[in-house]
């Protein structure tokens, strides 16, 4: 499966090749600053690569909604990528992360202050670009989304090292932190394409479920994935005190000994007990439960697409939902 995934993603990307090239060029152009350090840090972060699923989603949603190639969706995709990158910079500072995508984080290289301020630069540059789109609806969607993301960050912080977090609260956090930006990206793509309201709602609903599925799969991979492929170590969420769904379910379904172990690990970030934690999660069905919920979200994403007319880009959106839950990185 893992060997086939890059081919699947490359096939999806091939449906918007020209738009993706334009996005890459626009990213380089929009990162330009008179402040040398801003350029250095921005280039370091953007140059790290990654799957760039969010800009890809924007481009596919716009084309599925009828937009021609190289339209305003290119600028929208860059906006979404800049906001996502800003949140990563801030997240790494909050979490004290030292590695991302297999290399040192910006805060590890330049320090926390620089990372926070360059994150602010990316946020503000994204809003400058939004103004150029001259769409109040786009501004409204993005302003609401960035506010929800910030709330999600605070909610997650409130539950660090908290074994009492409920599944519903966890799902609220991942919607705000992850799925809301997916939803906003597809929503503004539809607006800029001039899509009818029902198609805009369909694409936003698809992206919301896709974002949830993507984050659930990420949380599953944190206890099962390959550190080499992901650029993260198994158990990183536990080390940061984040009780994600595999742990939450295992706490609910495990026996007394397992629950005591998992509570202690969440409260202390207990990586020294990682093998026992992994065994408890597996035994209590935490991974299976999380994977099942991720698949249900992916199925909801597919169902949301039904009002849209058939096209190569609609099919690519379907494939993207499959990739989100079958990937190994």
C-alpha positions in Angstrom: 0.0 0.0 0.0 2.7 2.5 1.0 4.6 2.1 -2.2 1.5 2.9 -4.3 0.5 6.0 -2.4 3.0 8.4 -4.0 1.7 7.2 -7.4 -1.9 7.8 -6.3 -1.1 11.3 -5.0 0.9 12.1 -8.2 -2.1 11.0 -10.3 -4.4 13.4 -8.3 -2.0 16.2 -8.7 -1.7 15.6 -12.4 -5.2 16.9 -12.9 -4.2 20.4 -11.9 -0.5 20.5 -13.0 -0.6 24.0 -14.4 -2.3 25.4 -11.3 0.1 23.7 -9.0 3.1 25.2 -10.8 1.5 28.6 -10.6 1.0 28.1 -6.8 4.6 27.2 -6.3 5.7 30.4 -8.2 3.2 32.5 -6.3 4.5 31.2 -3.0 8.0 32.2 -3.8 6.8 35.6 -5.0 4.6 36.3 -2.0 7.2 35.3 0.5 9.5 38.1 -0.6 10.3 40.6 2.2 12.8 43.4 2.8 13.6 41.7 6.1 16.3 39.1 5.4 15.4 36.9 8.4 11.8 36.7 7.3 12.9 35.4 3.9 15.3 32.9 5.5 12.7 31.4 7.9 9.9 31.4 5.4 12.0 29.7 2.7 13.1 27.1 5.3 9.6 26.2 6.3 7.9 26.3 2.8 10.9 24.6 1.3 10.5 21.6 3.7 7.8 20.4 1.3 5.1 18.2 2.7 2.0 16.9 1.0 0.5 20.3 0.4 -3.0 18.7 0.5 -4.7 22.0 1.4 -3.7 24.0 -1.6 -4.3 20.8 -3.8 -7.8 20.7 -2.3 -8.5 24.3 -3.1 -7.4 23.8 -6.7 -9.5 20.6 -7.2 -12.6 22.2 -5.6 -12.4 25.2 -7.8 -12.0 23.1 -11.0 -14.8 20.8 -9.9 -17.0 23.9 -9.4 -16.3 24.9 -13.0 -13.3 27.3 -12.7 -10.9 27.5 -15.6 -7.2 26.8 -15.0 -5.0 29.5 -13.6 -7.9 31.4 -12.1 -8.1 33.1 -8.7 -8.0 29.7 -7.1 -4.2 29.9 -7.4 -4.1 32.9 -5.0 -6.6 31.2 -2.7 -4.5 28.1 -2.6 -1.4 30.2 -1.5 -3.5 31.9 1.1 -4.5 28.6 2.6 -0.9 27.3 2.6 0.4 30.4 4.3 -2.2 30.2 7.1 -1.5 26.5 7.5 2.3 27.2 7.7 1.7 30.0 10.2 -0.2 27.6 12.4 2.7 25.1 12.2 5.2 27.7 13.3 3.1 28.6 16.3 2.2 25.0 17.1 5.9 24.0 17.2 6.6 26.8 19.7 3.6 25.9 21.9 4.4 22.2 21.8 8.2 22.7 22.2 8.7 20.6 19.1 12.2 20.0 17.8 11.6 18.2 14.6 9.0 18.3 11.8 9.1 16.4 8.5 12.4 14.8 9.5 14.4 18.0 10.2 14.8 20.7 12.8 11.8 23.0 13.4 12.3 26.7 12.8 12.1 27.4 16.6 14.9 24.9 17.1 17.1 26.7 14.5 16.1 30.4 15.1 14.4 30.4 18.5 10.8 30.8 19.6 10.5 34.6 19.2 11.6 34.4 15.5 9.2 31.6 14.8 6.2 33.3 16.3 6.9 36.6 14.5 7.5 34.9 11.1 4.2 33.0 11.7 2.6 36.4 12.2 4.1 37.6 8.9 2.6 34.7 7.0 -0.8 35.3 8.6 -0.7 39.0 7.6 0.6 38.3 4.1 -2.3 35.8 3.7 -4.8 38.6 4.6 -3.1 41.0 2.2 -3.6 38.5 -0.5 -7.3 38.1 0.5 -7.9 41.8 0.1 -6.6 41.6 -3.5 -9.3 39.0 -4.3 -11.9 41.8 -3.6 -14.5 39.3 -2.2 -16.2 40.1 1.1 -17.5 36.6 1.2 -14.0 35.2 1.0 -12.8 37.5 3.8 -15.8 36.5 5.9 -15.1 32.7 5.5 -11.4 33.1 6.2 -11.8 35.5 9.2 -14.2 33.0 10.8 -11.9 30.1 10.0 -8.8 31.6 11.5 -10.7 32.6 14.6 -11.9 29.0 15.0 -8.4 27.7 14.5 -7.1 29.9 17.3 -10.0 28.7 19.5 -9.0 25.1 18.7 -5.4 25.7 19.7 -6.6 27.1 23.1 -9.0 24.1 23.6 -6.2 21.7 22.9 -3.9 23.5 25.2 -6.6 23.2 28.0 -6.5 19.5 27.6 -2.8 18.8 27.5 -2.0 16.0 30.0 -5.8 15.7 30.6 -7.0 12.0 30.7 -10.6 13.2 31.3 -11.0 14.7 27.8 -14.1 13.3 26.1 -14.4 12.0 22.6 -16.8 14.8 21.7 -14.4 17.5 22.9 -11.5 15.8 21.0 -13.6 15.8 17.8 -14.4 19.5 18.4 -10.7 20.3 18.7 -9.8 18.5 15.5 -12.6 20.2 13.6 -11.4 23.6 14.7 -7.7 22.9 14.4 -7.7 21.0 11.2 -10.9 20.5 9.4 -12.0 24.1 9.6 -9.2 25.2 7.3 -10.0 22.4 4.8 -13.6 23.5 4.9 -12.7 27.2 4.3 -10.3 26.3 1.5 -13.0 24.5 -0.5 -15.6 27.1 0.4 -13.6 30.0 -1.0 -12.7 28.0 -4.0 -16.4 27.5 -4.8 -17.1 31.2 -4.2 -14.3 32.3 -6.5 -15.5 29.9 -9.2 -19.0 31.4 -9.0 -20.6 28.1 -8.0 -24.2 27.9 -7.0 -24.9 27.8 -3.3 -25.7 24.1 -3.3 -22.3 23.3 -4.9 -20.5 25.6 -2.4 -22.3 23.8 0.4 -21.4 20.4 -1.1 -17.7 21.2 -1.4 -17.5 22.7 2.1 -19.2 19.6 3.5 -16.8 17.4 1.6 -13.8 19.3 2.9 -15.0 19.4 6.5 -15.3 15.6 6.5 -12.1 15.2 4.6 -10.2 17.3 7.2 -11.7 15.2 10.0 -10.7 12.0 8.3 -7.2 13.3 7.6 -6.6 14.3 11.3 -8.0 11.0 12.6 -5.7 9.1 10.3 -2.8 11.3 11.5 -3.6 10.4 15.1 -3.8 6.7 14.2 -0.4 7.0 12.4 1.1 8.5 15.5 0.9 5.1 17.2 1.3 2.9 14.1 3.2 4.9 11.4 6.8 4.8 10.2 9.0 7.5 11.6 11.1 7.5 8.4 8.1 8.1 6.2 6.3 10.6 8.4 9.3 12.6 9.7 7.9 12.2 13.2 8.5 9.6 15.9 5.9 7.2 17.1 4.3 8.5 20.3 5.1 12.2 19.6 1.5 13.2 20.6 1.9 11.3 23.8 5.2 13.0 24.6 3.5 16.3 24.2 0.7 15.3 26.5 -2.0 15.2 23.8 -4.7 12.6 24.4 -5.9 11.7 20.9 -8.6 9.3 20.0 -6.6 6.0 20.1 -5.8 6.9 23.8 -9.3 8.2 24.6 -11.0 5.1 23.3 -8.5 2.8 25.1 -9.1 4.6 28.3 -12.8 4.0 27.9 -12.6 0.4 26.7 -9.5 -1.0 28.5 -9.3 -3.0 31.7 -8.4 -1.4 35.0 -4.7 -2.0 34.7 -4.6 -0.6 31.2 -6.6 2.5 32.2 -4.2 3.2 35.1 -1.2 2.9 32.7 -2.8 5.2 30.1 -3.8 7.8 32.6 -0.3 7.9 34.0 1.2 8.1 30.5 -1.1 11.0 29.5 -0.4 12.9 32.7 3.4 12.5 32.4 4.0 12.2 28.7 5.3 8.7 29.6 7.4 7.7 26.6 9.4 5.4 28.9 6.3 3.2 29.0 5.6 3.5 25.2 5.7 -0.2 24.4 3.2 -0.9 27.2 1.1 2.0 26.0 1.1 0.8 22.4 0.1 -2.7 23.6 -2.7 -1.3 25.7 -4.1 0.8 22.8 -3.9 -2.2 20.5 -5.6 -4.5 23.0 -8.4 -2.1 23.8 -9.1 -1.5 20.1 -8.0 2.1 20.0 -6.4 1.9 16.6 -9.2 0.0 15.0 -11.8 2.4 16.5 -9.9 5.5 15.2 -9.4 4.0 11.7 -13.1 3.1 11.6 -14.1 6.7 12.4 -11.7 8.1 9.9 -13.2 5.8 7.2 -16.7 7.0 8.2 -15.7 10.6 7.8 -14.1 9.8 4.4 -17.4 8.1 3.4 -19.3 11.2 4.4 -16.9 13.3 2.3 -17.7 11.2 -0.7 -21.5 11.4 -0.1 -21.3 15.2 0.1 -20.0 15.4 -3.5 -23.2 13.9 -5.0 -24.7 17.3 -6.2 -21.6 18.1 -8.3 -21.4 17.3 -12.0 -19.0 14.5 -13.0 -15.6 15.6 -14.1 -12.0 14.5 -13.8 -11.6 16.9 -10.9 -14.5 15.5 -9.1 -13.0 12.0 -9.4 -9.7 13.4 -8.1 -11.6 14.7 -5.0 -12.9 11.2 -4.5 -9.5 9.7 -4.8 -8.2 12.3 -2.3 -10.6 11.1 0.3 -9.3 7.6 -0.2 -5.7 8.8 0.1 -6.4 10.7 3.3 -7.3 7.5 5.2 -5.1 4.9 3.4 -1.8 6.8 3.5 1.2 5.7 5.6 2.7 9.2 6.0 
